[in-house]
Each structure stands twice: as structure tokens, then as C-alpha cells.
């Protein structure tokens, strides 16, 4: 999927400018800004307008302890490396900006505890602009950690809805939630669409947070991480009206992955189309 969708070549040379607070990379007609104070992707602008995607990557669970960022030119690309403090759950974070305007993210992190509700990273995108999603992965329904089976790998598309399962709107499949085995996703919006491609297998795509039912949800409203759009190695399970998920088998437990030496981190590589190539 990466080879078929991601283009790294471009006719224009990359340029970089720095201010006290921003590192701005110009490539392929795109302007990509990073906040030097917190390390987060802050702004994407291209010839078609703004892509309001940013405020990330933020760990779904854990501490960043960001220290600094530095960039260098390599083979016509711009690479941005991060330095973190000893308390950080990040092992490595690196952006690569290509002349085409595609942006690559390489991240390695270790869970904060032996058992984790979430494993992954999050970004922000205004929900008010979202109209739907087209993605290659398991679908068309969302999943939970202990409710993975039943979907099919294909290219799917669904419109935005704010359904509360069995309670309101009754538009199915539900738009919001966790989706398994992401290969690529195109967030369809009222403005400019956002395209992301995953080079890592078995990544969950989280789309926003479903509203909590008015009735007593008990064990059937699992938690969601901060942010709007997440890319995750681990998601929470769901229970039933009368059972907590932990009592329903091993898959109902939290995500168990911990490395005391922080030598075997979870790894993820994502590509973002910042220039509107697709």
C-alpha cells in the first residue's frame, strides 16, 4: 500500500525556516509547521488551503518529557529528530519530510505500566468538518479488544454519524470508535481531505469518541484516549450489561506489554499526505 500510494519525489527543493517557537518546512507546495516548545505537529498548509490536523503525536498513555528537536538534510529530505528526558515513554520520534510534500512519522515508545488501557498516539482534527471516512482495513464495523472477529478486510466507506448504539440516531455502522488492521484512511471533510497510510501492520484507527448513553452504560461504554484521531497498538475491551470485561476471558483484560529495560519498544510508521497529492 505504501509503495502504491506514497510518492517521495518532487520537483522543488525543500526549504526550512526557524523562529523562536516554530520549525517550518516547505516541500511540494506544502508548509508543515512544528512547535519547538512542545514538539507537536502544529499546522499544515498547501496550495488547496489548510489541513487542520495536528497537536500530535501525543501518547495515549504515558509521559512525553520532550526536550528538543533538531533537523538535518539527508538525500534531499528533511529529517527532524527529537530528544526526550529520562521520564519519557518515547524511545524515539522522527519526522521525515519528502520533496513531494508527504510526511513520514517514525515512533517508538514503551508502555507506562505492565497493564495499559491504551497503546498508541493521538492527534487532533475538528470533528465539525468531518463528513465521512474511506479506508482499507477491517470493516465496516468498529471493534473492541475482545470483539475483533466478524469484519472483513476490504476498502470501506461510511458517512459521519453520531449514533449511540441502540439508543439514538440508529445509523449503522457507527462512525466513531476503533477500527482494526488499518492500511490507509482518507478522512472525508467539508474542506480538504486528510490521507494517512500505515506502513505498520495491525494498527487500530480510532475515530473520535462516541457519546456516553443517557441510560446506565455500566460496562458497555469503554474509555477513549485524549485527542480525536489515534493510531494504536492496543485498545480497551467491552463488557456486557451484567459483566465487566475482565470476567469474560483473557481478551477482556487490559493490554499487557511492559519492558523494564525499555529495549523492545512498540514501533509505528505512518505517512501523511500534506500536499494534497491524492
N, C-alpha and C positions, 0 to 999 in steps of 0.2 A: 504494500500500500504506500509506503514512504517513497519508494522509487518511482511509482506511477504518479504521485501527486505532488511531491515536493521538488521544486526547482531551486537550485542554489546559484545558478549563473545569472549575471546581469551585465548590462552594457555600461552602466555608470559606476564610477569608483565610489567606494564608501568613504564618508567623512564623519568625523567625531568632533563635537564641541562640548566643553565643560563649563559649568558655572559653579557657584558655591554649593548649590543644592541639587543640580541635575547633571546627568551624563546623557547626552543626546546623540543618537546615531542616525545618520541619513543614509538610506540604502534603497534602491529600487523604487524611488518615489515615495518611500515611507519615512516618517520621522518617529523614532522609537525612543522614549524618554524613561530613564531610570532615576529614582530618588536616591541620592548619595547619602542621605541621612539615615534611611532605614533599609535600603537595598531593594525596595519593591519596584516592579514594573509600574510606571505611573501613567503613561499616555502613549497612544498610538494614533498617528495622523497620516493619511495618504492622499493621493490625488482625488479620491472619491469622498473624502471627509474624515470624520473621526470614528474610530472603533473604541467604544467606551469600556474596554477590557483592561483590568489592571489590579492594583492593590494586592499583588501576589508575587511569588508564591509564599503563602502563609501556611505553616504546618497545621494540619487538622488537630494534632495533639502533640504538644512539645514546645520547647523554647528555641527561638532563633539565635539569640545572643549575637546579633550582627555587629561586625566591627568595621569593615571597609570593603570597597570594591576597587578593582583595578582593571584596565583594559590594555590589550595589545593587538597589533595587526598580525595576521598569520594567513598566508596563502590567499590574500585578497579579502579575507573575512575579518570581522572584529570579534574578539573573544573577551568576555567580561568575567573575571574570576572574583570570588568572594572570600573574605576571611571572617571566621567566626571565633567566638570565645570558647572557653573550656566548658561552659554550661550548655552549649548549643547541642541540639539534637540533629542538626545538619552536619553531615560529614563533608559534603561538597555541594556547591551550587555554581553552575556555569551557564552563561548565555553565549550563543554564537549567532551573530547577525551576518546573513549572506547578502551578496550584491543584488539578489533578486528581491529582497525585502522579506524573505522568510526568516523566522526567528526560531532558533533551537534552544531548548532548555534541557540541561542535564542536571539531575538532582540525586543526591544520595543522603539518606537520613536513617537514624536509628530510633525506634520507638522509645517513648519516655518511661515506660513501665513494662513489666512482664506481660500484663494483660492490658490491651488498649481497645477502646471503643472504636476509634478511627485510626487508619493508617493512610496518610496521603497529604496532598497540598490543595489549597483553595485560592480562588481569585474572585473578583467582583465584576458583575455586569448588571446594569439596571434591568430589573425584571419587567418594568413598564414598556420596554422596547421589544421584548421577545414575542415572536409570533408562532414559533414552532422549532422543530429540530429535524434534521435529516442525518442519519448516522449509519455506519456499518458496525455491527456488533450483534449481541443477542437482543432479541426483541419479539414483539413490540412492547412487552410489559416490563415494568420496573421489577427489581429483585430486592431480597434481603439476604443476609448471610446464610440463613437456614431455609431460604426459599429461592434457590438458584435455578432448579430444573423447570422445564416447561416452555422456555423460549427457544427461538431458532436463530442461528447466525444468518444474517441477510442484511440488505440495505433497507432501512425503515424510515418512515417519515410520519410525524404526528404534529397536530396543531397544539398550541399552548392551551392549557385549561387549568382551572383551579379546583378540580374535583376533590372533594373529601369522600373517600371510598364509602359507599353505602349510605351517605348522609346528605350530600349536596352536589348539584350540577349533573352528576351521573354521565359524564363524558369519559368514555374509556377508549384506549388505555390512558391511565393517568399520566400527565406530563411530568410532574415533579417526582423526584426520587432517584434511586440508584439504578444504573443500567450496566450490565456486565459485558465483558470482553470487547472493550472499545478498540476499534481500528481507526476510525475517523469520525468526526462530527462537524456538522455545519449548523451553527445556531442561526436560525432564520429570524430576522428582525425587521422593524419598521424603518431602520436606517441601513447600515451596512452590515452584511452578514459576517460572522466570525467562523473561520475554519481552523480546526486543530486536528493534527494527525499524531497517533501514538505509535512509537517505534518499539514499545514495550508490551509484551503480551499480558493478558489477564488483568487489565486495568479497568476499574469501575469509573463510569462517568456519573457524577452527581449533578442533577439539575435542580437547584433551588430547594426550598424547604416546604413540604406540604403543611397546610394549616392544621392545627390540632382540632379534632372533632369537638363539637359542643357537648356531646354526651361524655360519659366517663370512659376514656380510652383505655384505662388500666394498662395493659401490657401491649397494646396494639398501635402505639404511636412512638416508634423508636426515635432516638435523637439524631440530629444532623449537626455537622460541624459549622463553624462560622463561614461567612462568605456566601457566594451564590453558585459558582460552578467549581466543582472539585474533581481531581483525578486521584484515584485511591487504590491502594493495595488491599485494604480491609474495610469492611462496612459492618454495621450492627445487625444482629438478628431481630426477629419479631416474635412476640408471644401470641397467645390467644386470649379470649375473654376470661378464661379461668386459669391460665397457666402462664408463668413467667418463662421466657425463652430458655433460661439455664436449666429448667426441668424437662426440656423436650429433646435432649440428646446433645452429643458433643458439638454439633454445628450451632447450637443455641448459646454457646459460651462466647466470651469476648475473643478478640484476636490475640493469640498468644505467640509473640515473637519478641525475644529480647536477647541482646548480645552485650554482655557485661564489658567486653573489651572494645566494643564499637568497631570491630574489624570486618563485620559482614553486614553492611547496611542494606536497606531496601533501595533499589535503583529504579529510575524512571527517565525516559527520554521522550520529549514532546516537541512537535513543530507547530508554529503558528504562522498563518498567512497574514502578514501585516500590510502588504502592498495591495491586497485585493486581487491576487493573481487568478483565483478560481471564481 
